[in-house]
Amino acid sequence: MESQRSAQADALLGELQRQGGGRLTLFLGAAPGVGKTYAMLSRARELKKQGVDVVVGLVETHGRAETQALLEGLELLPRIRSEYQPSNGQARTLEELDLDALLARKPAVALVDELAHRNVPGSRHERRWQDVVELLDAGIDVYTTVNIQHLESLNDVIHRITGVRVSETVPDLVLDRLRDIKLIDLPPRELIERLQQGKVYMPDQAAHALQSFFSPSNLAALRELAMQTAADRVDSDLREAQTARGLPGSSLRRRVLVAIDGRGQSDYLVRVARRVAERRDAPWSVVSVQSGAQLDDAAQRELDRAFALARRLGGEAELLHGPSIVDALIDHAGRSGVSTIVIGRTRERPFARMFNRTLTQQLLQRAAHLELTIVSTPEARAKSRRSLHDVGTLLTRTDAGLAVAAAVLATATAWVAQRFISLDDLSMVFIVAVVVVASRTRMAAAVLAAGLCFLSYNFFFIEPRFTFFIGARQGVATVFLFLAAALVAGRLASRLRMQVVALRAANAHATALQALSRQLAVAADLGQVAAAGRHALKQAIGAEAIVHAGDVAPEMAGQQPLSEKDRAAADWALKHRQPAGRFTDTLGNAEWWFQPLAGDKGATGLVGLRFPAGTDRFGSEQRRLVEAMADDIAQAMLRTRLVSDLEDARVTGETERLRSALLSSVSHDLRSPLAAIVGAAETLDTYGRGMGEDDRHSLLDTVRLEGERLDRYIQNLLDMTRLGHGGLTLNRDWIGVDELIGSATTRLQRYQPDVRFELHLAKGLAPLWVHPALVEQAIFNVIENAAKFSPAGEAIAIDARDIDGVLRIDVADRGPGIPEDERKRIFDMFFSVERGDRGRQGTGLGLAITQGMIGAHGGSVEALPGYDGRGTTIRILLPRMQPPSTP
């Protein structure tokens, strides 16, 4: 049941993906001349009559009058003209599809003929099918035509049938965007008649075509292939539709795996795997196992070409590492849910077949739960008959030279050891030589070294010497046991070397990713993420790198501006979230290769690489590393953007909280003096003439006192604003400590005449070099706070003395005190302690302002318990500073 739900979900997802963007209608024919373009134009005229917005992007009539007549009444998009200069001919003017104009026009349906056409060099895309894919991504429905021989997966089949290798092909992946497939069929006899009548080619071309491609047998085979392709597509659509509706009968989609080695049949195996996977409606992938031996350039280029072909056909490509090909394939199959392994027919060596050690035999024995498909090709059969030539491919001149040198050096060492050291067991000297060769080369060189050492040991050191004849039975056993030991030791050493090479390659990949992760972990913003990614890519790949954050192509690459082609490739990669530029089929003549950084809602950035001059390939292993690093960079960019968004949200929330606290705190304290002032003023205005002199003075004193109180609140707010924005400047001057404290106490007693003070000022206190007004305001705020909570009749104690060059001023009240966990919080803005029936008093800014003013002088303020356990002591510490010396 769970698997049925999964299959149904996959089918629904595929249906939604097909519904997203434009839809493709394909007019498929078995050969040129069957009437594909005619049928497409007829359908376009019907849509036009129904009111559908149809535009002819590009249609090739090939001079046929009946086809040309169908264009009348349809909107034709002007073609773009391009100058083409072939390497061995005169320049020509060619007409191509104006892709940008068609995208800007954005009709409901666009007609684009000849899907497999190759564009003029220098165009945005190498092939026309890529133009069609871009139109589909833009939400435009496309009608197009193609012949069956242009499908990429059938390329080898067409070659076997017709003897012609078609160069202009369309990946089968494009067919996944199909809405409808229309098979345009014509019997071979009627098609040949049309050809003879000149309705397909010119007479001289028609005669040549009838002798080669358009033979009745070829046309019948091509017709069968076209029908089979259409039927497979209809069957696939039916299965997916049934699965999406939850109907029974849909099978599990198990993966098809094809293994290639880069030795002559890789492309063919990839195409076969695509056909097998398509018939089974299964995902598929291509792998190659690196077992330690270094591939030559030709084999590496073949692997790269096969991997690129697999991606174009809709498969996945991956390079595996491991000392054993069989182990690597079985492990990967187990991890990936593979049910079928496709391999090419391998050359089975007699000894390997005798001991069941061939690749086919090992897979049959160890992968009995998997289906094994063995594909044979003419190239493989020819290879199986080669022997000496294959040895040349397995054993390079360098390896052979090392084996011979090791055998000669071992012989000389053994002679010296026997003559001067009297060493009897010389076999160990030769075994060491074989192990050294095996540890530095491949197995074939180790076997050669073992054979040479075996012959040398026999010829020079086994009696009778200088012959290959062995006189004693013990000598025969010794020599052949030595040969067996040398072969086993060489095999083990060679296998260990392969493991080390494989681990080294995997470790290099992991090390590059780990170094990038460490740098990205400490990157705090997009600029640091881009710098870390650029440095890591340059170190790992050895190419100039760009890491750009944003959905617009970068203006500059280091100090060099990007060319027009490079900017176009970067824009296309960002827009379509696909690689573009060098080593791709999109704007491949650009200097840079671009990989978009994918995010949740589109491309979040771009990675660009410019390789050194002379680089002719971008290996699949390098590409896989860059893609993995690009994923890490994209995730780091998303993380930094998320952190930035969260910080902005936190600051916004804190600002709102501060605003609410300010309004709630200040509103009451501002309203109270204002209400008193307004009330006194109204009383004076209404009853002033009838009042006595004392009453009028009392009301005027109220107005004055409440006005001064209001002024203090506003001054506190202004001071807090200046402190918060760093706008507080110190105008220092000398002032006495007694003068500061006396001024603050006198000022408070004007507002609260009942407040009493106990002053304890140490004798001989030197003047302070401070900003007098600020320090006085700070002391005033502290004693005013103490007065709020001191019981009536209790004096506020003020003690001032010098302690180790620091002036200490203690202000102690006899109130209820402050809990220990709240003593640090009283210096926060808008914090007030509610104690007893005194309630909350003031704005909560006084002590915060005090801390800021004293801190500006390099001092500190802290809250301590009272002297005898009652009340609170606020301690102010001010460092004694000297004015700078003046000339």
N, C-alpha and C positions, 0 to 999 in steps of 0.2 A: 504493500500500500504506500509505503514511504517512497519507494522508487517510482511508483506511478505518479505521485504528486510531484516529484522532482522532474520527471519527464514532461508532465503537463506544464509545470512552471517554465521549463526551457522552451517548450513550444510557444507558450504565450509570450515569453520574452522575445523570441524570434519574430513572432507576428507583430509585436509592437515596434521592434526595430525596423521591420520592413515598412510599417506604416509611417514611421518618422522620416521626414525628408521626402524627396521626389521618388517616383516609382518608374521602373524601367519596363518598357515593352519591347521585346526582341523579335524581329522578323528573321527567322533562321532558315537558311537554304543549304542544299547539299553541294551546290557549285554555283559559279557565276552564271547569270542569265536565266535563273528560274523565275524571276519576277519579284524579288524582295522589295526593291525600291518602288516598283509599280504598286504593290500591295500596300506599302506604307503610305504613299501619297493618296491612294484611294481612301484609306482609313482617315487620313488627315482632312480630306474634303468633307467626309461625313461629319467629323467633329466640328468643322467650321460651320456647317449648316445647322448644327445643334447649338451654336452660340459659344462654343469653346474657343478660348484665345490660343490660336495655333500659330507658331512662327517657324519658318523653314530656316534653321541655322546653317545647314549645308547639305545639299543633295547633289549627287553625281548622276547626271542623265546619260553620260557616255554617248551623246549625240542621238539618242533614240527619240523619235518624234512623238510617239505615244506617251512616253514618260514626260517629255517636256510639256505636253499639253496639260498634264495634271497639275502643273505648277501655277497655271493661270487662276487667279482669284485668291491665292495664298500669299501671305506676307513673307517676303524674302529678305533676310538679313544680309546686308552687304558683307562681302568677304574681305579679309585683311590680306594685303599683298606683302610678300616677303622675298627678298633677294637671296638666292641660293647659289653659292659658288662651289661646285664640286672640285675635288682635287685634280681631276684629269679632264676637265671640260669647261665650256663657257658658262658664264653666269646666266641664270634663268630667274624669271619672276614667277613665283608660285603663289597660289591662292589657298588660304587656310581659313578655318573657322575663327571668327572674331569672338573669342570666349568672353572677354570683358563686356563687349556690347550686348551679348546675349544675357549675361548675368544682370546687367543694368536694365535691360528690357523686361526680364523676368516674366515670360509668358506662362500660361498654364501648361502647355505642351510644346516642346521643342523637338524638331526633326533633325537628327544628326546621322548622316549616312556613313557607311563603312566604318564600323566600330574598331576594326583592327588596323586602321591606317596609321602610318608613322608620320609624325609631324615634321615640319622643316626644322633642321638643327638651329638651336637658339630660341625655340619656342618655350613657353612656360613648362609644358609637359612634353615628354618624349613621344607618348602615344595618345591617340585620340580617345581611347577608353578612359584615360585619366581625366580628360576634359569632361567626359560624360559623368564621371563620378563626382566631379566638382559641381556640375549642374544639379545632380541629384541631391548633393548635400545642401545646396541652396534652396531646395524645396521645389524644383522644376521637374515635372514629368518629362521623360525622354523616350522618343520612338527612334529605334536604330536598327541597322541591318548587319548581319554577319554570316559568313559561310562556315560550314562545319569544320573545314580544315584549319581554321584560325583559332580554334580552342586549344589552349596551352596543353591540357592534359592528354589531348589526342595527337600531339605532334609526332610522337614516335609511331603511332598506329598509321597515321597518314603517310609517313615516310615509307613504311613497309608496303603499304598498298600502292602508292603512286610512284615511289622512288624519288619524290621531291621533298626537300626539307623546307617547310614554310618558315619564313623569318618573322613575319608580322603575325603575332599571336595575341590573344586576349586571355588573361587569367580567369580561371573558372570562378574565382572569388566574386567577379563582377556579376555573375549570374545569381548570386545570393540576393541581389537587389531587385530581382525580377518581380513584376506584377503579373505579366502575361508573357507567354512564349507562343509565337505563331509560326507554325511550320509551313513554309512555302515549298510545295512539292511539285515536281514535274518529272514524268517518266524519262529515262535516259534517251529513248528514241526521239521523243519530241524535243528534248534539249539539244540533241545532235542536229536535228533539222533546223532549229533556230540558229545554231552555230553556222551551219552551211549557208543559211540565208543572209548571213551578215548581221544578225540582230544582237549578237553578243560581242564579237570582235571584228576587226577589219579582215578582209579576205586572206591576206598573207598570214596574219596572226591566227586566224581560224584554222588554216590548214596545218600549222605547226601544233596547235592545241589538240586537234583531232588525232594526231599521231602520238601524243604523249599523255597529257593529263585527262583529256576528254574521251578516253576509250570507254566502250560500253561496260567492261568489267569494273573499271575504276568508278564510274558514275553509279553503278549499282551498289558498290561497297560504300561509297560516300552517302548515298541515299539511305542505306541501312543504318549507318552511323547517326545521321541526322534524326531519323525516326526514333532510334534507341535513346538519343540524348533528350529529345522532347518527352519521350515516355518516362524516362528516369526523373525528369524534372516534375512532370505531372504527378508521378507516384510519390515523390518526396513531398510535394505540396499537400497531397491528400493525407499522407501520414501525419504531417504536422498539424493540419486542420483537425483531424480526428483526435490527436493527442490534446490539442488546445481545448477541445470540447469535453475531454475526459472520457472519450470512447475507448473501449478495450482494443487490444490488438497491436499496440505500439510496443516495440521491443526496446530493451535497454541500449543506450548509446555507449558502447565500449570503444575505447580509443584504438586506433590503428597506428602502429609504430614501424617506421622503415629505417633501417640501419645502412649507412653508406660509408665508404672509406676513401673516396676521392681517386679511385683507380680505374676510371674509364666508363662507368655505367651509372654514375650518381644521378644525372638528370633523368635517365630512363626509369630508374627505381622510384624517384619522386613522383613522376607522372603516373606510374602504376599504382602507387600508394593512394594518390588522389582518386583514381577511378575505383579502387577497392573501397575506400572510405565513402565515396559518393553512393555506391550501390548499397552500402549498409547504413547510410545516413549516420555516420559516426565521425567524431572529431579525429584528427590525425596529426602526427608530428614526425619530424625527421631528426635523427641524432647521428653523431659520429663520435667514436670513442678514441680519445688520445691515450694510448697505452705507454707513452714514454718515447717512442721513436719519433724523431723530428721529420715532418713531412717536407718534401721538396716543394718548390714554388709552384710547379704545375699542379700537383695534387691539392695544394692549399687553395689555388685559384679555382679549381673544380669544386671544392667543398663550398667556397664562398658563393659560387654561381648556383650550386644546388640549393643552398640555404635561401638565397634570394628568390629562386624559383618557387620554393616551398611557401614562402611568405606571400608571393603573388597569387598562388593557388589557394590560399586560405588556410595553410597549415602553420604549425609552429616549428621552430628550429632551435636545437640546443646542442652544445658541445659538452660531452661527458669526459671525465678523467678517471683512469683506473688502470691497474696493471693487467687486468684480465678483461677482455672484451665481453665474454659471456657473463661474468659477474656484473659488469656495469649495465649491460642490457637487461638482465633479469631484475636487478635492483630498481632500475628506472621504470621498468614495466610494472613492478609491484607498487611503486609510489604513485604512478600516474593512472592506474586503472586500465592498463593495456590488455586487450584480448587477442590481438593479432600482431605478429611480428613479420615484417616483409624484409627479406635479405636477398642479395644477389648470389648466384651460384659461384662458390669459391673453388679455387684450385686445391684439390685434395691431394696432399702429398702421401706417398705410399706408407711411410712410417707413421705419420699422424693418423691415417685411416686404419692402420693395423692396430693401433692402441686406442682407437676411439677418441682422438684428440682434435678432430677437425671442428670448426665452428658449428657446422650443421649437426654433427653427432652430439656435441655437448649441449646444444640447445634442445635437441630431441630428448636427451636424457634428463636434463635438469629443469626444463620448462614444459613438462608434460601437460600442465594446465592451460598452456597457451596454444593458440593456433599458429603454425609456422608456415609461411608462404615463401617458397624458394623460386626466384625468377631467374631464368636463364636467358642470355642474350648472345648474339653471334660473337660479340667481343669477348664474352666470358668463355665461350667454347674455344675460341682461338687462343685465349690465354692459358687454358688448361693443357694445351699441347706444347707450351713453351717450357723450357727448363733452364738452359744456360742463361738466356736473356733475363729470366726472373731472378736468377742468382745475382746478376748485375744490379738489379733494382734493390735487392735485399742487402747487398754488400757493396758499399762504396769503396773507392780507391783508398781513401783515408783509413777506413776501418781495416781493409785488407793489409795496408802497409803497417798499421799498428800491430796486427796479429803476427805478421812476419817478423817485425822488429822485436816483439816480445819473445817469440820462439828463439831467435838468434841470441838475444840477451840472456835468456834462461839457459841456453846451451853453454854460453861462455861462463856464466856464473857457476853452473854445475861442474864444469871442468876445473875452475879455480878452486871450488870447494873440495872436490875429490883429491886434487893434487896437493894442496897446501894445508887443508884442514882434516883430510882423511874422512870426509863425510860419506857414509855408506848409503843412506836413504836419500837418493837424489830426486825421487819422484815429487817430494814436497816443493822443490824449487820450481819445477814445471807447473805444478798445480797453482802455485802463487801467481805465476805468469798468466795462466788462463783466467784466474779470478780478477787480476788487474785489468785484463782486456775486457772481460765481461762487465766490469763495473764502469767502464768508460765508453763502451760501444753497445751495439745491439747483439742479439743472440747469434746471428749468422757469423759475426766476427769471432765470437767466443768459440763456436764450433770449429772454425778454421784454425784458431790458435790451439785448440785441443788436439786437432789432427796433426798439426805441425809439431807440436811438443811430443806427441806420441811417436811419430816417426823419428824425431831427433833423439829422443830417449832410447829408442830401440837401436838406432844406428850407431850412436856414439858410446853408449854406456852399458848395453846388455851384451854379454858374451855369446858368440864371438863378435867382436866389435867391427865396425865399418861394413857391416852387412845387415840385412833385415832378417837373417836367419836366426832363430833362437834355439840354443842347444839344449837347455834344460827345461823340464816341465814347469819348475818353479818360475823360470823367467817368463814363460808364456802367460802364466796366471798373473804375474806381477805387472807385465806390460798392459794386459787387457783390463785388469782391475784399475790400473792407473788411468786408462782411457775412460772407463766408466766414472771414476771419481772426478776426473777433470770435466767431463760433460755435465755431471750433476752440479759440481761447484760452479761451473760457468753459468748453468741455467739459473741457479739460485741467485748468483751475483747479478746476472742480467735482470732478473725479475725484481730484485731489490732496487736496482738502478731505475727501472721503470716506475716503481712506486715512489721513489724519491723525486723523479722528474714530475710525476703527476701531482704529488703533494706540493712541490715547489710552485707549480702553476696555480693550483688552488690557493696556496698560501699567499701568492702575489695578489690574486684577486681579493682575498679576504683582508690582506694588509692594507690595500688601497682603500677599501670600503671602511675599514676600522679607522684609518688615519682621517678620512673625510668625516666620519661620525664624531671623532674627538674634536675636530675643528668646528663642526656645526653645533656641537653641544654647548660651546661657550660663545657662540655668535648671538649677539643681543638684538640685532636689527637686520633689515634686508641687505644693507650695504656690507655688513660683516659676513652674512651668509654667502653673498655673491663672491666676495673676496676669497673666502675659504674654499668654495666650490671651484673657482678659477685656479687657485693654487693646486688643489688636489688633482684636478683633471690634467693640468700641465705636467705634474710629476708622474702621474700614472700612464698617460698616453704619449707624452713627449711631443705635444702639439700646442700651438697657440690657442688659447681658450677664451671664450666669452661666457659669462653667466649674467643674464639680464633678468631683472624682476619687472614684470609689467606685461600688459597685453599689446604693447606697441614695440615695433622693432627698434633695436638700439641705433643711435646715430653714429656712434664711434666704436671701434674695436681697438682698445688700447689707445694708441696715438694715431692710428691710420683710419680714415673714414671708410665705411663700407661702400663697395661699388653698387651700382644700380641693380645688378643681377643678384648680389648678395642680399641687399635689402628686400628685393622681391621674394627671394627664397625664405628669408626670415619672416616676412609678413605672411607668406603662405603657410609656413609651419605653425605659426601662432594661430592663424585663423582655422586651419583644418586639423590641428593637433596631430600632425604626421610629420615624419622626417622629410627634409627637403634640402636641396643643394647638392654639393659634390657627393659622388658615390650613391646617388639615388636617381630615380627616373623623373623627378620633378626639378626643373632648372638645374640639371646636372652639370652645366658648364660654369656654375658659380665656383668661387674659390673656397667657400666655407661650407661645412656640413652642419645643419641645424637640427636639433632635437627639442621639441617643446616640452616644457615642464607641466605635466598634467595636474590639474586641481579638481575640486569637486564641481565647480561651475565653469569650467573652461581652462584654457592654458594660463598658468600663473606666471610664466616666465619662459626663458629660452636658454638653451645651451648651444654654443657654437664652437666648432673646432676647425682650425686651418692647419693642415699637415705640411710638413716640410716639402720643398720642391723635390720631385722625383718619386713621391709616394704614389704607387699605382693601385693600391688596394687597401680596403678597410676591413680587417679580418673580423670574422664573426665573434671570436673571443673578445676582441677589443670592443666591438659594438655592444656585446652583452654587458661588459664592465661599465661602459659609458651609460647605458640605459639604467643599470642598477644605481650608479652614482647620481644620475639625473633624478631618479625617484627619491633618493635620500635628500637631495637639494630641494626638490619640490615640497617634501614634507617639512623640511626646516623652514622654508618660506611660509608655508601655511601656519607653522607654529609661531613664528615671529609676528605674523599678521594677527593671529588670534590673541597673542599676548598684548600686542599694541591695542587691539580693540577692547580687551578686558581692562587694560589700564585706563583707556579713555572712559570706559563705562564707570570704572571705580572713581576716577577723578570727578566725573559728572555727578555721580551719586554723593561723593563727599562734599562737592560744592552745594548740592541741593540740601544735604543735611546741615551744612554750616549756615546756609541761608535761613533754613527753618529755625535752627537754634538761635541765630542772631535775632530774627524777628520775634520769636517767642520770649527770648530773654530781655530784649531791649524794649519791647512794646510796653510792658508794665512799668518799667523803671523810667521811661520817658513820659508815659501818660500821667503818672502820679504827680510829678512836679508841675506839668502843664495844667493838670486839673486844679491844683492848688493855686497856681498863678491866675488862671481864668476865673476861679471862684472869688479870690480876693479882689480882682479887678472889677468884677460885676458888683460885688458888695459895696466897694467904694463908689462906684458909679451910681448905684441905686440909693444907698443910705448914707453916703459920705457926708452930706450936709448936716444930717441929724446926729452924726456920731461925735463922740468925744475925741479929744486929741490923742489920748492913749490908745483908743481902739483903732484910729486911723494909722498911728505909728505901728501898731501890732500887725495890721494887714499889710502895710508897706514892707515891714521886716519879713513877713511871709513871702511876699513877692520876691524880695531880694535873695533870701536864703534858698528858695526853691529854684530861682534863676541860676544861682551859683551852683546848686546841686545838678541842675540840668547841664550847665556848662562843663562840670566835671565828667559827667557821663559822655558827653560828646567828645571831650578832650581824650578820654580813655579810648574811645573808638578810633579817633584819629591816630593816637599813638600806636594802637594795635595794627592799624593799616600800614603805618610807616615801618614798624618792626617787621611785618610780614613781607613787605616788598623791598626790604633792604635800603629804605630811604632815610634811615636814622643816621645823622652825622653828629659827631662829638666836637663841641667847642669847649675844650678843656680850659680850666683856670684854677687858681689856688683858692681854697675855701676851708674854713675850719670845721672840724667835726661838730663842735658844740653849736656852731651857727647853722649847720644843716639840720640837726635834730631839733634845735630850738625853733627854726622857721616852720618845720613840718608840724610840731606840736601846737604852736601858736595858731597856725592855719586851721587845724582841726578843731581847736577850742572855739574858734569863731562860729563854727557850724554846730558844734556840740559842747556847750559851755559846761555841762556836768561831767565831762571826761576828766579823770585825774591821772597823773603820770608820776612814776618814781624813776628818777634819772640817776644812773650810776655811770658817770664818765670818768675814765682813768685820767690821772693827772699827766700832763705833759704830752697830750695827743697832738701830733704834728698835723699841719694842714694836708688836705688831699688835692691831687692834681686830677680833677674830674670835670665833667659837665655838671655844674651846680644844679641847674633846673631839673635835669633828668634824675639825678640821685635824690634830690629833695622829693620829687614826685614819687619815686620808688619807695622811700621811707614813709611818705604820707599814705600811700596805698596800704602798706603793711599795718601801720598803727590804726588806720581807719577800719581795716578788716578786724583787728583785735578789739576795737571799740564796739563793733557790732555784736560780739558774742561775750563781752565781759559783763558780769552781773553788775547791777546798779550799786554804786558806792565802792566797787573794787577798782584799785589803781592798775594801770598798765605799766609794767616794768620795762625800762629800756636800759640796756647795759652796753657800753662801748669801750673796747680796749684793743691794744695791738698784740697780736700773737704771731711771732716769727715773721715779721714784716708784712703781715696782713691785718687789715682793720676788720674786727669782728663786731657786728652790731646785733644784739639779741633783743627781740621784742616779744614779751611774754604776757599772755592774758590769763585770767582765772576762770575761763569759761568751761564748758563741758568737754573740751578736747576734740581731737580728730582721730578716728580709728586708724590703726597702723596701715591697713590696706588702702586707705584713701589719702595718705599724706603726700604721695607723689602726684596724685591726680588733681590736687587743688591748684596746681600751676597750669592745668589745661584750660583752654578758653571755654567759657560758659559753664564751668563746673562750680557748683556751690554745694556746701554741706548743709543739710537741714538737721538742726540739732534742737531738741526740746521743742518748746513752744515758740522759738524765735522764727522758725520757718525759713524759707528761702529768701535771702536778701541780696540785692545787687545783681549786676549783670554777669558776674563771674569772670570779669576781665582784669580786675585790679592786680591780683597776684601774677597772672600771665604777663601783664605789662611790666610788673616789677622784675620778673625773671629776665625779660628781654632787655630792659634797660641796664640791669646789673651785668648781664652777660655781655652787653656791648662794651663794658669797661673791663672785661676779662674776669669778672667775679662770678659768684654763684649764690643761689638762694635755696634753702631747704627747710622743711618743717620737722620739728622735734617735739617730744613730749615736754610738758611743763616741768618746772624745777622740782616740785614736790609731788609730781604725779597728777596735778590738776592743770587744766588748760593746755595751751599750745604755745610753743616757742618758735618763732620764725627767725632764722639766723641768716644774716647777710654777711658775706665775705667779699671784701674789696682789696685787691692787691695795691700796694703803694707803688706808684710809678713816678718817675722823674721826667720833667719836660726835656725834649731834645735840646742839646747844647746849641747855642746860637753864636755865630762869629762876632 
